Amino acid sequence: MMSIYELATLTSKGQITSPKLIHQALGLDTGSKLAFELHEAVKKAEKNTPGRFESNVNLSVR
């Protein structure tokens, strides 16, 4: 799996603007859903597949 590090911006409305490279790597389109999972030591975001929370595409959040 390739490794990508990009920054996303949180807007004043609480929305996240993600980089184009991330859109392409995750196969995101307008209206795509992302799942955020936070644990004490591990933080990740992933593309949400309809009917499933888990996906094979993971992003590491620092």
N, C-alpha and C positions, 0 to 999 in steps of 0.2 A: 504494500500500500504506500502511495506517495505521501510525503510529508509537506504540509503547507502551513505557513504562519502568516496570518493577515489580521489586521485590526478592524473592528466594527465600531460604529459610533452610536451611542445612545442619544436620541434627540430629546428635546425638552418635553415632548409628548410621551416619552417612555418607549418610543419605537426604536428598533435597531436597524441601522443601515449597514448592510453587509457588502463586502467587496465583490466585484464581478467574478473574480477567480473562484470565490467560494460558491457563488451561484452555479457556476459551470461544474465544479468538482462534485457538488451534491445533486446536480440535476434539478435545481429549483426553478420554478416558474412562478408567475404572479399567482398569489393565493396558496402557495405551498405552505405546509405547516411544519414547524420545527419544534422538537421536543427538547426541553432543558432538564437536565438531571444534576442535582447538586448533592454531593456527599461531603463529609468532613475533609477528606484528603483528595478527592477526585471531583472535578467539575467537567461536564461535557455537554455539547449540544449536538443533536443529530436530526436528520431529516425524518419526519414522522410518516410512516407508511399507513395508509388507511386501514383501520382494523388492527393495527399492530403498533405498539409503542416502540419496540426495539427495531433497530435497523442495522445494516452492515456498514453504514457510513457514519463515522464518528469524528467529532472535532474536539480537540483538547482546548480548554479555556484556561488561560493563565491569569 
